[in-house]
Amino acid sequence: MNMAQPNGQVLLTQLQSIGTAVQEITQEVSLFSNVPAINQGAQLLEQMQQLQTQMQQFQQETRQSQQQMQAQVQQIQTQTQQIQARLQQHQFQTQTGFQGINDRIDLVNDHMNSLETRNEAREKNSQARLMNSSATRGNSVLVPLVKGNNDAVANFPVDIDSIASLRGHHLTALLNEYELDNTGTLEDKRLRFKRFIGLLVQSL
């Protein structure tokens, strides 16, 4: 389609040159019509004028065809641009949709990993409480419990006697590590901690 426009322009230029030549010939022949020796000058002049009129009509039709061709080319270019814009928009929407799906998958995986970690922590703490429940003497070694994210807690009491010697701020720090209530008296905190690690049954 891109080659049609230059060829049409060349054709129009050639037609204009031919029309100019015909007009010049017509003017020359009109001079001969006044010469008696040429009795057919008037007829020849009329034929040349008709030829010139036909050439002008042909030039006009060619010019109109060229304009129509240019309009069609412009229309095709516009439609092509619109299609490209739709494709780009569709590609962006597709990529955005896939990214959203991937984000949701990552979120689900994070939740699953978190649940798995918490379940593992519960399993460890259940076993630790079971073992701690058999501790009856002051020097009985305690099994540390982990936090909800399965991380170990620093400064966990080594035995039952160590719990008895804990100060208020130490007990408060331990309760905070396990996300337990840290209010009440020192004895309330100590009893709450012992019950949590399995030293005391819930009924006490």
C-alpha positions, 0 to 999 in steps of 0.5 A: 500500500505504501508504493501506491501513493508515489506511483499515483503522484508520478502518473498525475505529474505525467498527465499534467505534462501531457495536458500542457502539451495538448493545450500548446498544440491546440493553440498552435492549430488555432492559428492555422484555422485562419489560413485559407490553405488549410481548409480542415483547420477548424475540424482539427482544432475541434478534435484537439479541444475535445482531446484536451477536455478528455485529458482534463477529465482524466486528470480529475478522475486520477486526482480523485482516485489518488485522494481515495487511495490516500484515504484508504491508506490512512484508514488502514493505518488507523485501524492498525494502530487501534489493533496494536493498542488493543493488543498492548492493553490485552498483554498488560491486562494478562500480565497484571492478571498473572501477577495477581494470581502469583501474588495470591499464590505467594500469600497462600504459601505464606499462610501455609508455611505459617500454619505449618510452623505454628503446628510444629511449635504446638507439637514441640510444646505439647511434648515439652509440657508432657515431659515437664509434668513429670518434674516433681523436685526442685532440681528437676530439669525443665524442657524449654517451650518454643514461641509461636513461630518456633523460635527458642526463648532465651533465659528459659529456667533450667529447673523448678527452683530457677522459676522460684528465684525469678524476679518480676521483670524476668517473669514479665519478659518470659510471659511476653515471649509466649504472648501470655498475660503479664498482669497481676502479682509476682505470684500470679505471674509465676503460677501462670508461667508454671501452668503454661509450661506443664508443671501444674494441671489446669485445675490448680 
